């Protein structure tokens, strides 16, 4: 059940930051003749990209195996195929991404409930799981909405309303089907070398997610709907807080013949949202707790090489990017990595399954079209 929080495409947002700044300062520029309203396009920037990346040590909570030497293997390799769209219009921005994650066999598809184990507890050899995940974020700039520059001061470039939603589906036995919405503000700040950092305090509400292990009649939960099992397998959570941050900056201090590099990154903190299985009868104290915890989903740094600019010049900047990144995800999906027996820890011993914290270096290629 890999819910992946995707960072806004660094190069696309870099273009958007410059374009928005241009709008905010248009009144200061000499103008020969105003364009007719009909001549101004609805979308000022449209940016579409496809990405392939490979993650050698991804995780999926509850999916782990024991190596021949007795150590626990809680990781799985993942191939990731993504499409991203970014656009800038007169009043803000829109970003959409849809990704497909293809896991290795240590994160098996249904009917396996664990690597090499079927739902009937017999031996099974299942293919790796496939997940489809989508994310949408939209902003509405206050400077643009109110036709002012009052919200631009010093490094602060603009304040925006922000709304968005996420959703996923995966063909594991758990059969997750996450649905959430976010709403709040975004504060956009300038960084040197055409860079930016955006900080968004948000309300986060995950209002539905499926869990086959807690579904009534599924064979893994008790007989009392709402107490020891969920009638339809869906878990609803409490609204909570979130903070999402993303940044981008060219390495403009490098010599001109080496200015093909940039750094970017993002982080998202999500508050505790209630019991992770929605069933108080199955919860307990200490390491037996199923209460959710604060989640950190981050990619603190991504180093990007602008291959198309290096080969064909400035005109083709960011048409082909090669990148490598570090990813860190603690309390994945809000699951307490020190508790959640049978998922994040071995129920009998409390030993970590190493599947609820993700720490991996990964890389990929992004192509603009």
N, C-alpha and C positions, 0 to 999 in steps of 0.2 A: 504494500500500500504506500507507494512512494509518492508523496505529495511534494511536489517540488516547487519551491518559491523561486521564480525566474527573475533575474535582474533585468531592468530596462536596458535594451541594446545600447551599449556604450557609445558607439559611433553615431547612431541615430540621434541619441539624446544630445550629443555634442553639437550636431547640426541644429537641433531644436533650440538649444540654449542660445546659440548665436542668432538664430532667426527671431526668437522672442525678444532678445536684447535689441535687435534692430527695430522691431515694432515699437518698443518702449521709447526709443530715442529718435523716432522718425521726425518729430516736431523740431528737432534741433538741426536737421540737415537742410541745405539749400535745395529747393525744388524748382525745376523749370516749368513743369506743367503737371497738374494733378491727373492721375488716371481716372477714367470713368469707372464707376462702381462695377459695371458689367465686365470690365477688363481684369478685375482682380479675381484670381481663382479662389474657389472655396477652400481648397487645401493648399497651404503655402509650402508644405513639405510632405512628401509621401516616401517612405523608406521600407522596403520589403527585403527580408534576408532569409536564407536557409543555413542551418548549422548542423554539422555532424561532430559529435564529441564522444570520447571514450573515457569512462570512469573505472579505474581498476579496482577500487575498494569502496563501492557503494554499500549501503545497508538497507534492510527492510526489517523493522522491529518484529521479533518473534521468529525470524528465519535464520537458523544457525545449525551447524553440524559439529560433530566431534572428529578431530583428526586422529589418525592412527596412534599418535603419541599421547592422546588424551586431552590435548588443548582444544579450545573452542574456536571455531571459525565462524565469525558473524558477518563476514563481508561477501559481496558478490560483484563481479564485473558487470557493467551496464553500458550498452550502446545507446546513445541518445540522438534522436533525429528531431529537429525543431524548425518551425516556421515562425517568424516574428514580423509584425507589422507595426509601424509607428507613423503617425501623421500629426501635423501641426496645422491648426486652423485659426481663425481670427480670435477665438476666445479661450484657446487652450490646446491640450494635446490628448491623443488617444494611443494606447499601447495594447497590443494583443499578441499572445503567443500560444501556440499549441505544440506539444511535444509528445513523442513516443519513446518510452524507455523499454529496452529489451534487456532483461536480466539473464544472468547465468543460472545454472541449475541449483545453486545454493539459495535461490529465491524462486521456488517452483510454482508453476501454474496449477490450478485445480485439475484433477481431484486430490493432489497431494496437499497435506496440511503442514508438512515440513519436508526438508530434503530427504528423499527416499522413503517417505512414509505416506500411505494413503489414508483417507478418512476412516477406513475400516481397520486401521492400524496394521495393515499388511505392507510388505515391501512394494515399492512403486518407483518407476523411473519417469519423472515428469519433466517436460521442457521448462525452460525458464519463463517467468511471468512477463507479460506485456502490459504496460500501463499507458493510458492516454490522459494527458493533463492539459488543462487550459487555464489561462489567467488573463484578466482584463483590468486595466487601470485607465482612468480618465481624469484630467485636471481642467479646472476653469479658473484662469488667472484673474486676480482682483484688478490689476492695472488695466486689463483688457475689458473686463465686465463693466468697470466704472469709468472707463476712458480717462485715466489719471496716471500719474507717475508717483503718487503718494506712497506706494508700497515698494519703491526702489530707493534704497538709501545705503550708502557704503557698500559692503559686500552683498547685502540682501538685494536680490534681483527681482523677486516677486513673491507674493503669497497667493496660494490657489486653494480652492475647494478640490478635494479628491474623493472619488468613489471608485469602487471596483468589485470584482467577484472572482472566485476560483472554483474549479470543479475537476473531478477526475473519475476514472473508472479503471479497474484492473482485474485481470482474469485469474486471481488467486482464489483459494477457498474462502478467505475472509471476504472477498468481493466488495472492497471499499467503494464508496460512491460519495465522495466529499462534496459539500456545497457550502460556500461561505460568502459573506459580503463584508466589505470594509467601507468606511466613510470617515472623513476628517479633513485635515488641512495639510498642505505641503508648503514648506519654506525653502525657496531656491536661493542658494548662495553661489557667488562666483569664486573660482579658484584661479591661480595663475595659469598661463599657457592655455588659454581657451577652455579652461576646466570649470567644473561646477560640483557642488555637493547639495543634494536635496534631502531634507529631513521631513518626514511625514508622521505626526502623531495621529493615530486612527482609532476608531472603534472597530472591533473585529467580532463577528458573530458567525460561528460555524453551526448552522442550524440543522444539519443532517449529515450523517455518515453511516454507512452500513457495516455491520459486524456479524458475520455468519456464526461465529462462535457463541454469541449471546442470544441468537434467535430462538424463540420458543419452538420446540419440536425438532431442533437441529441435532440433538443428541449430546451437546456439550454444556447446556445450561439447564437450570431447574425448571419446575413446572408452573411457577407463579409469575404471570405477566406483570411487568413493572417492578418486580421485586427480585426475582432470580433469573428472569429472561425478558427479552424484548419481543413484543408480539410480531413485529415485522423485521426485526434485526437492525432497525435504524436507531442511532443514538443522536440525541439533540443536546447541545451544549449551551452554557450561559454566555451572554455577551461579555467581552473583556476588552482590555486595552491592547494596542499594538503600536510599535514604532518601526517604520521602515526607512532605511537610509541607503542612498546610492551616490556614487561619485565617479568622476571621469577627469583625467588630465593628460594632455600630451606631455611627453618628456622634452619640452622645448628648450631646455638648457643644454641639450646635446649639440655637438657640431652640426651644421646644416646638412652635411652628407650622411648623417646618422639619424635624422629626425623622422624615423619611421616607427617609433615606439610610443606606446601610451600605457597608462595604468588605469584600472577601474576597479570597482568593487561594490559590495552591497551587504547589508545586514538587516535582519528582521527579528525583532523581539515580540513575542506574543504571550500575553498573560495567561495564568491558570484559568481554565474554562469549565471546571467541574470534574465530575467523575468520568474517567476515560471509557468506562463501559456502560455508564448510565444506570447501574444497578447497585444500590447501596448494600444489598444482601451479600454481594460478592466482594465487597471492599473489606479492608482491615487495617490495623495499625502498622507502623514501621515499614519493613520491607515487603509486607503483604498488601500495602496500600495500592489502590488503583486510581488515586486522585491525580489529576493532571498537574504539571509543573510549568514554570515559565520556560518557553521554548526559544532557543537561539538558532536561527537558520542564516548562515553567513557564507560569503565568499569574499574574505577580507582583501584579497588582491588578485587581479588578473593582469598579466603582462601580455600585451598585444603587439604583434609585428604586422605593419601595414604592407603586405607583400606586393599588392598591386601598385601602390605608390612607389615602392622601391624599384620595381621593374619598369613601370610605364609613366611615372611622373605624377605631379599633384592632381592632375585632372582625374585620375583614377583612384584617388585616395579612398581607402576602406571598401573597395570593391571586393577584395579578397584579403581576409585577415587570418593569420595564424596566431593561436594564443595558448597559454598555459596558465592554470589557476590552482589555487588552494581552496578547498571547500571544508567547512566545519559546521556540523549540525548537532547540537546537544539537545537532549530530551526530544527526540524526533517525534513530530506530531503531538507534542505535549506530554508524551509518556515519560514517566520518571525513570531515568536510567539506573537509579539505585533501588527501585522497587518493581512493581508490575510483574509478579511471579509468573513464570511460564512465557513471558514476553521479553522483558529486559533482564530478568534474572532467572536462574534455574530455581524452580519452585522448592525443591528439596534442600538445596544448600545455600541459596542466596548468591551463588556465583554469577558474575555478569555474563550475559550471552554476547556482549559486545555488538549488539545489533541496534541499540537505541541511541548511539552516538556515531556520527559519520565524520571521518577525518581522512581526506584523500586529496592527492594531487591529480589533476586531470587536464586534458587538453583537447583542442579541436580546431576546425576550420569553418569560417563563416564567409558566405558569398552573397553579395548584394545583387539584386536583379530588378 
